């Protein structure tokens, strides 16, 4: 039975910090603590929480020493106790962690983990000897291009990889990283007893044994079949030998994986029956923290704009991610786009480096912007995979090559800024639709991130999506989501352990996660914007125009990259025979390579 004195501990091991929060039975914040890696652990010499390769061939190498994270856990627990947390009241805990990192346990490391001494710090026991790889590759690492190609080819191509795992192979994903370790450090791989994600690594420490990988975070590895919720034999074989044994069996995110280890009972006074709920990835935990229901679309307006949504079935969109949903039986769609970085460039260039001026200029231009619409891809995008800018005015169209090229610049800063923001939001809506999100009269947008404080930008979001926009107070969605999940999963377990009088699991069950959290926090979100009455009329037509622009831009850049632009013009005027076409194609490829080298 639940007691009013019970608390729930959540942790979040992000790129730059390790954070902890303690919530009471009403999900109110009791205590909070954090450890910043750069400033609190300077001996590890991180920048932004990571180490960067220093050798000439290591410009894409990003890693962390696992012992830093372990020492941070020592510190954050001490700090939350100093903040007033009574850890003897914690009945369940769970965690969140940066996705795609991998840790490689040695046999001696697992033995030490199972026999931790409460009189010693964690980091003095789980030292470098606990791991076979001392430089843990994290999500920023970009060294696995060859391994991605090999894995996709081995399973039957990129489309097949997307069908199985929900994503094409990405350099930062864990499967390609494991394959690279297997290929380049075969002794380390052979001596690795178990492999953890960052989330299951953190859970393992609390458990005092190797924790299973949860299906949700596991679906960001290019190894898990998102439909069966089990490792794909084809993907495992494409990655490395004997991998299933090293990974262990995956479990649903809503799983109690055990009770807290004796180390934490003796050192921090955790209760002996404190349940450990499977830890998961930060994006998934953020979805749980924002409590996004089936009609909600979460839009995080940060350095990268992130779109998160609930899906009933996996899509086959090659440039997005489909993961196993962390709180129900469905799926989570995830899209990334450059966001505030581009908005900040235009704020400096067009609005005197002032956000108030930016908002005034945005508000001073009517919806639809007189037919002006821009696509700005300042750096290489994931969605779509292009770079550059394209500005269309009211006369631009696909009627001819000249009209499709658009204009170099608009006549006013007002037009530039509104064209930027409307173009960004149309991009997000278009790809969310392609991924499978169904927009309708019940659609709601939950906006988070730094730019969610800008009401002018949120009004554009509301108009483009033709849906009301909400915000919430918390800025720590992943951290809070971990504690929310701990409480919910424990409630489900208790209902099963203590069923109704007839012995059936029924009326005392907590119900779906979304309803459970919404009932506890009925006023957690605030409605801040409503769409204008003419939004659908204006932006429905603009969405079609956007698709035309995007198609033209992608084709144009593709031809330029391979030196085909001149060849394409010639092909419009005459029919080339196969010998002539082959010769000009070879010339185009050479020209494209020269151009690419010059751009670098």
C-alpha positions in Angstrom: 0.0 0.0 0.0 1.1 3.6 -0.7 2.3 5.8 2.1 2.3 9.6 2.0 5.9 9.5 3.1 7.0 7.6 0.1 9.4 9.2 -2.4 10.6 8.3 -5.9 14.2 8.9 -7.1 15.0 9.9 -10.7 18.4 10.3 -12.3 19.6 11.7 -15.6 23.1 11.1 -17.0 23.2 13.7 -19.8 26.2 14.7 -21.9 27.3 17.5 -19.5 25.8 16.6 -16.1 24.5 13.9 -13.8 21.3 15.1 -12.1 19.1 13.6 -9.4 15.6 14.5 -8.2 13.5 13.2 -5.4 9.7 13.5 -5.8 7.0 12.8 -3.2 3.8 10.8 -3.6 2.1 13.9 -5.2 5.1 14.2 -7.6 6.3 17.4 -6.0 10.0 18.1 -5.9 11.6 17.3 -2.5 15.2 17.6 -3.4 17.5 18.2 -6.4 21.2 17.9 -7.0 23.6 17.8 -10.0 27.2 17.3 -10.9 28.7 19.2 -13.8 31.5 17.2 -15.4 33.6 20.0 -16.7 33.8 22.0 -13.5 33.1 19.4 -10.7 35.4 16.8 -12.2 38.2 18.7 -13.9 40.7 15.9 -13.6 38.9 14.2 -16.5 39.6 17.2 -18.8 36.2 17.2 -20.5 34.8 20.0 -22.6 31.0 20.0 -22.7 31.2 16.7 -20.8 33.2 14.8 -23.4 36.7 14.1 -24.4 37.8 14.7 -28.0 40.4 12.6 -29.9 43.7 14.4 -30.3 45.5 12.3 -32.9 45.4 13.4 -36.6 43.0 10.6 -37.5 40.8 11.2 -34.5 38.9 14.4 -35.5 35.6 12.5 -35.3 36.4 10.6 -32.0 34.3 11.6 -29.0 34.5 9.6 -25.8 34.2 9.5 -22.0 36.1 7.7 -19.3 33.4 5.6 -17.5 35.0 6.2 -14.1 34.0 9.8 -14.4 30.4 8.9 -14.5 30.9 6.6 -11.5 32.6 9.3 -9.5 29.8 11.7 -10.4 27.3 9.2 -8.9 29.2 9.2 -5.6 29.0 13.0 -5.6 25.4 13.5 -6.7 24.0 11.2 -4.0 26.1 13.0 -1.4 24.8 16.3 -2.6 21.1 15.3 -2.7 21.4 14.1 0.9 22.9 17.5 1.8 19.9 19.1 0.1 17.6 17.4 2.6 16.7 14.1 0.8 15.8 11.2 3.1 16.7 8.3 0.9 15.2 5.8 3.4 11.8 6.9 2.0 12.7 5.9 -1.6 10.4 3.0 -2.7 11.3 3.1 -6.4 13.9 4.6 -8.6 14.7 4.8 -12.3 16.9 6.8 -14.6 17.5 8.4 -17.9 20.8 8.6 -19.9 22.2 9.9 -23.1 21.5 7.5 -25.9 23.8 5.5 -28.1 26.9 5.2 -25.8 28.2 1.7 -25.0 30.2 0.3 -22.1 32.2 -2.9 -22.1 32.3 -4.8 -18.8 35.2 -7.1 -17.9 34.7 -10.3 -15.9 36.5 -8.8 -12.9 34.3 -5.6 -13.2 31.1 -7.6 -12.9 32.5 -9.5 -9.9 33.4 -6.2 -8.2 29.9 -4.8 -9.1 28.3 -7.8 -7.3 30.5 -7.3 -4.2 30.6 -3.6 -3.6 32.0 -2.5 -0.2 29.8 0.2 1.4 32.7 1.6 3.3 34.4 2.7 0.1 33.4 5.1 -2.7 32.1 3.6 -5.9 34.8 5.0 -8.1 37.6 3.5 -6.0 36.1 0.1 -6.6 34.7 0.3 -10.1 37.9 1.7 -11.7 39.4 1.2 -15.2 39.8 -2.5 -14.5 36.0 -2.9 -14.6 36.0 -2.2 -18.3 37.8 -3.6 -21.3 37.4 -0.4 -23.2 38.4 2.7 -21.2 37.4 5.3 -23.7 33.6 4.8 -24.0 32.3 6.0 -27.4 29.3 8.3 -27.0 26.5 9.6 -29.3 28.8 12.4 -30.7 31.3 9.9 -32.1 31.3 9.9 -35.9 33.9 7.2 -36.8 31.7 4.3 -37.9 30.8 5.2 -41.5 32.3 2.0 -42.9 30.6 -0.1 -40.2 27.2 1.4 -41.1 27.6 0.5 -44.7 28.7 -3.0 -43.9 25.8 -3.6 -41.5 23.2 -2.3 -44.0 24.6 -4.4 -46.8 24.7 -7.5 -44.6 21.0 -7.3 -43.7 19.9 -6.6 -47.3 20.2 -2.9 -47.7 19.2 0.4 -46.0 15.4 -0.1 -46.5 15.6 -3.5 -44.8 17.5 -2.0 -41.9 14.8 0.6 -41.5 12.1 -2.0 -41.6 13.7 -4.0 -38.8 15.2 -1.4 -36.5 13.2 1.7 -37.2 16.2 3.7 -38.4 18.9 3.4 -41.0 22.4 2.9 -39.7 23.7 6.0 -38.1 27.4 6.6 -37.2 26.4 7.5 -33.7 24.2 4.4 -33.1 25.5 1.7 -30.8 25.5 -1.3 -33.2 28.1 0.3 -35.6 30.1 1.4 -32.6 30.2 -2.2 -31.2 31.2 -3.5 -34.7 34.1 -1.0 -34.8 35.4 -2.2 -31.4 35.1 -5.8 -32.6 37.1 -5.0 -35.8 39.7 -2.7 -34.4 40.2 -4.1 -30.9 39.3 -7.8 -31.2 41.0 -8.6 -27.9 38.9 -6.1 -26.0 35.8 -7.4 -27.6 36.7 -11.0 -26.9 37.4 -10.2 -23.2 34.1 -8.3 -22.8 31.7 -10.2 -20.6 28.7 -7.9 -21.1 27.9 -4.7 -23.0 25.7 -2.0 -21.6 24.1 1.2 -22.9 24.7 4.2 -20.7 21.2 3.8 -19.3 21.6 0.1 -18.3 25.2 0.8 -17.1 23.8 3.3 -14.5 21.0 0.9 -13.6 23.6 -1.8 -13.1 25.3 0.1 -10.4 22.1 0.6 -8.4 21.2 -3.1 -9.0 24.6 -4.4 -8.0 24.6 -6.6 -11.1 24.4 -6.2 -14.8 21.0 -4.6 -15.7 19.1 -5.6 -18.8 18.9 -3.1 -21.7 15.3 -1.9 -22.1 13.6 -2.2 -25.4 13.0 1.5 -25.8 16.7 2.6 -25.5 17.7 -0.7 -27.2 15.8 0.5 -30.3 18.4 3.1 -30.8 21.2 0.6 -31.6 20.3 -0.7 -35.1 20.1 -4.1 -33.4 16.6 -4.5 -32.0 13.6 -5.6 -34.1 11.1 -2.8 -33.1 8.1 -5.1 -33.9 9.1 -8.2 -32.0 10.9 -6.3 -29.2 13.8 -8.7 -29.4 17.3 -8.6 -30.9 17.3 -9.2 -34.6 19.4 -12.2 -35.5 20.2 -10.7 -38.8 21.4 -7.4 -37.3 23.4 -9.2 -34.6 25.2 -11.3 -37.2 25.9 -8.2 -39.2 27.5 -6.5 -36.2 29.7 -8.9 -34.3 29.9 -12.6 -33.2 28.5 -13.8 -30.0 26.7 -10.6 -29.4 23.4 -11.8 -28.0 25.2 -13.3 -25.0 27.1 -10.1 -24.4 23.9 -8.0 -24.6 21.6 -10.2 -22.6 17.8 -10.3 -23.1 16.1 -6.9 -23.6 13.1 -6.0 -21.3 10.2 -3.6 -21.6 10.9 -0.1 -20.2 8.0 -0.7 -17.7 9.9 -3.5 -15.9 11.0 -3.8 -12.3 14.5 -5.3 -12.8 15.2 -5.9 -9.2 15.8 -4.3 -5.8 18.5 -1.8 -4.9 21.9 -3.3 -4.1 23.1 -3.7 -0.5 25.8 -1.0 -1.1 23.1 1.7 -1.3 21.2 0.3 1.7 24.2 0.4 3.9 25.8 3.6 2.7 22.8 5.8 1.9 20.1 4.2 3.9 17.9 3.1 1.0 15.2 0.7 2.2 15.9 -2.9 1.4 12.8 -3.3 -0.7 13.4 -0.3 -2.9 12.5 -1.3 -6.5 14.7 -0.5 -9.5 12.7 0.2 -12.7 14.5 -0.3 -16.0 16.5 2.8 -17.0 16.0 4.2 -20.5 17.3 6.8 -23.0 17.0 10.5 -22.5 14.7 11.3 -25.4 12.4 8.5 -24.4 12.4 9.6 -20.8 11.7 13.2 -21.9 8.6 11.9 -23.7 7.5 10.3 -20.4 8.3 13.5 -18.5 6.3 15.6 -20.9 3.5 13.0 -20.7 2.7 13.2 -24.4 -0.6 11.4 -25.2 -1.8 10.0 -28.6 -3.0 13.4 -29.9 0.0 15.3 -28.7 3.1 16.2 -30.6 6.1 17.4 -28.6 8.2 20.1 -30.1 11.5 20.9 -28.4 12.8 24.2 -29.7 16.5 24.0 -28.9 19.8 24.1 -30.7 18.4 21.2 -32.6 14.6 21.2 -32.9 13.3 17.8 -31.9 9.9 16.5 -32.8 8.5 13.6 -30.7 5.2 11.8 -31.2 3.3 8.6 -30.4 2.8 6.3 -33.4 0.6 3.3 -33.7 2.9 1.5 -36.2 6.5 2.0 -37.4 7.0 4.1 -40.5 9.6 3.4 -43.1 11.0 7.0 -43.2 14.7 6.6 -43.8 15.7 9.9 -42.3 13.8 9.7 -39.0 13.8 7.3 -36.0 11.1 5.0 -34.8 11.7 3.6 -31.3 9.7 1.4 -28.9 7.5 3.7 -26.8 8.7 3.9 -23.2 5.2 3.9 -21.5 2.9 1.9 -23.7 2.7 -0.8 -26.4 3.1 1.6 -29.3 6.0 3.4 -31.0 7.7 6.8 -30.7 8.6 8.8 -33.7 11.7 11.1 -33.4 12.9 13.7 -35.8 15.8 16.1 -35.5 16.3 19.5 -37.3 18.7 22.4 -36.9 16.7 25.0 -34.9 17.8 27.8 -32.7 21.3 27.9 -34.2 19.8 29.1 -37.5 17.3 31.4 -35.7 20.2 33.0 -33.8 22.1 33.7 -37.0 19.1 35.6 -38.4 18.5 37.4 -35.0 22.1 38.7 -35.3 21.9 39.6 -39.0 18.4 41.0 -39.2 17.3 42.0 -35.7 20.3 43.8 -34.2 21.1 40.6 -32.2 18.0 41.2 -30.0 15.2 38.7 -29.5 12.7 41.4 -28.8 13.4 42.9 -32.1 13.3 39.5 -33.7 9.8 39.0 -32.3 8.6 42.5 -33.4 9.7 41.8 -36.9 8.0 38.4 -36.9 4.8 39.9 -35.6 4.8 42.8 -38.1 4.4 40.5 -41.1 1.1 38.8 -41.9 0.7 35.1 -42.0 1.8 33.7 -45.4 4.4 36.5 -45.7 3.1 37.8 -49.1 4.2 34.6 -50.8 7.7 34.6 -49.4 8.9 31.3 -48.0 12.5 30.2 -47.3 14.4 27.0 -46.5 17.6 27.5 -44.7 19.9 24.6 -44.1 23.0 26.3 -42.7 24.8 23.1 -41.9 24.2 19.6 -43.4 20.8 18.4 -42.3 19.5 14.9 -41.4 16.0 16.0 -42.5 16.3 16.6 -45.4 20.0 15.6 -46.2 20.9 18.9 -47.8 22.8 22.1 -47.1 22.1 25.7 -48.3 19.3 28.2 -48.6 16.4 28.7 -51.0 14.1 31.7 -51.0 10.9 31.8 -53.0 8.7 34.8 -53.5 5.1 34.9 -54.9 6.4 34.5 -58.5 8.6 31.5 -57.8 7.4 28.1 -59.0 8.5 24.9 -60.8 7.2 26.3 -64.1 10.8 26.8 -65.2 14.3 26.4 -63.9 14.7 30.2 -63.5 11.5 30.6 -61.6 12.4 27.7 -59.4 15.8 29.2 -58.4 14.0 31.9 -56.3 15.7 35.0 -55.1 18.9 35.8 -53.4 17.4 37.9 -50.6 14.2 39.5 -49.5 13.7 43.3 -49.4 13.1 43.6 -45.7 14.2 41.9 -42.5 10.6 41.3 -41.6 10.2 39.1 -44.6 13.5 37.3 -43.9 12.5 36.4 -40.4 9.0 35.2 -41.0 10.1 33.2 -44.1 12.7 31.5 -41.9 10.3 30.6 -39.0 7.4 29.6 -41.3 9.8 27.5 -43.4 11.1 25.7 -40.2 7.7 24.9 -38.9 6.4 23.7 -42.2 9.4 21.3 -42.4 8.5 19.9 -39.0 4.9 19.4 -39.9 5.7 17.8 -43.2 8.0 15.2 -41.9 5.8 14.4 -38.9 3.0 13.7 -41.4 5.3 11.5 -43.4 6.3 9.6 -40.3 2.7 8.7 -39.6 1.4 11.3 -37.2 -2.3 12.1 -37.9 -3.2 15.8 -37.5 -6.8 16.5 -36.7 -9.1 18.6 -34.6 -7.8 17.0 -31.3 -4.1 17.7 -32.1 -2.2 19.6 -29.4 1.4 20.8 -29.5 3.6 20.8 -26.4 6.4 23.2 -26.8 9.6 23.0 -24.7 13.2 24.2 -25.0 14.7 27.6 -25.0 12.6 29.1 -27.8 9.4 28.0 -26.2 9.7 31.2 -24.1 9.2 33.2 -27.4 5.4 33.8 -27.8 5.8 35.1 -31.3 7.5 31.9 -32.5 4.9 29.8 -30.7 2.1 31.6 -32.5 3.7 30.6 -35.8 3.8 27.0 -34.5 0.1 27.1 -33.6 -0.8 28.6 -37.0 1.3 26.3 -39.2 0.2 23.2 -37.3 -3.4 24.5 -36.9 -3.4 23.4 -33.3 -3.3 24.9 -29.8 0.2 25.2 -28.3 0.9 24.4 -24.6 4.0 24.8 -22.5 4.9 23.3 -19.1 7.0 24.6 -16.3 9.6 21.8 -16.0 12.9 22.2 -18.0 14.1 18.8 -16.9 11.7 16.5 -18.7 14.1 13.5 -19.0 15.0 13.7 -15.3 11.4 14.1 -14.1 10.3 11.4 -16.5 12.6 8.9 -14.8 10.9 9.6 -11.4 7.4 9.5 -13.0 8.1 6.1 -14.5 9.4 4.8 -11.2 6.1 5.7 -9.5 3.9 4.4 -12.3 5.6 1.1 -12.7 5.6 0.5 -9.0 1.9 1.3 -8.9 1.2 -1.3 -11.6 3.3 -3.9 -9.8 1.5 -3.3 -6.5 -1.9 -3.7 -8.1 -0.8 -7.1 -9.5 0.7 -8.1 -6.1 -2.5 -7.0 -4.2 -5.4 -7.6 -6.6 -9.1 -6.9 -5.9 -11.1 -9.1 -3.6 -12.0 -11.5 -6.4 -8.4 -12.0 -7.0 -8.4 -10.2 -10.4 -6.2 -7.4 -11.5 -8.9 -4.8 -12.2 -10.3 -1.8 -10.5 -7.3 -1.0 -8.4 -5.0 -0.9 -11.5 -3.5 2.5 -12.2 -4.7 2.6 -15.9 -2.6 4.0 -18.8 0.5 6.0 -18.0 -0.8 9.2 -19.6 -4.0 9.2 -17.5 -2.2 8.2 -14.3 0.3 11.2 -14.5 -2.4 13.6 -15.8 -4.6 12.9 -12.8 -1.7 13.5 -10.4 -0.7 16.7 -12.3 -3.9 18.1 -13.8 -2.4 21.6 -14.2 1.0 20.7 -15.5 0.6 22.3 -18.9 -0.6 25.8 -19.9 -2.4 26.7 -23.1 -0.5 29.7 -24.5 -1.5 30.0 -28.2 -4.5 29.1 -30.5 -4.4 29.0 -34.3 -5.9 31.8 -36.3 -9.1 31.1 -38.0 -7.5 31.3 -41.5 -4.5 29.1 -40.6 -5.6 26.0 -42.5 -6.4 28.0 -45.6 -3.1 29.8 -45.6 -0.7 27.1 -44.5 -2.4 24.2 -46.3 -1.5 25.8 -49.6 2.0 26.8 -48.3 2.7 23.2 -47.3 2.2 22.1 -50.9 4.5 24.9 -52.0 7.1 23.8 -49.4 7.1 20.3 -50.8 7.8 21.7 -54.3 10.7 23.8 -53.0 12.1 20.9 -51.1 12.0 18.6 -54.1 13.7 21.2 -56.3 16.3 22.0 -53.7 17.2 18.3 -53.1 17.5 17.6 -56.8 19.6 20.8 -57.4 22.0 20.0 -54.6 22.3 16.4 -55.6 23.3 17.4 -59.1 25.7 20.0 -57.9 27.4 17.5 -55.6 28.2 15.1 -58.4 28.8 17.7 -61.1 25.6 16.8 -63.0 24.0 20.3 -63.3 25.4 21.1 -66.7 24.7 17.6 -67.8 21.1 17.9 -66.8 20.6 21.1 -68.9 22.1 19.4 -71.9 19.8 16.4 -71.5 16.8 18.6 -71.9 18.0 19.7 -75.3 19.2 16.5 -76.9 19.1 12.8 -76.5 22.5 11.3 -75.6 23.6 7.9 -76.7 24.9 5.5 -74.1 28.6 6.1 -74.9 28.3 9.9 -74.8 26.3 9.8 -71.5 28.8 7.5 -69.8 31.7 9.8 -70.8 29.9 13.0 -69.5 28.9 11.2 -66.3 32.5 10.4 -65.6 33.5 14.0 -66.3 30.7 15.2 -63.9 31.8 12.9 -61.1 35.4 14.2 -61.4 34.2 17.8 -61.4 32.0 17.1 -58.4 34.9 15.7 -56.4 37.0 18.8 -57.2 34.2 21.1 -56.1 33.7 19.1 -52.8 37.4 19.4 -52.0 37.3 23.2 -52.6 34.3 23.5 -50.3 36.2 21.8 -47.5 
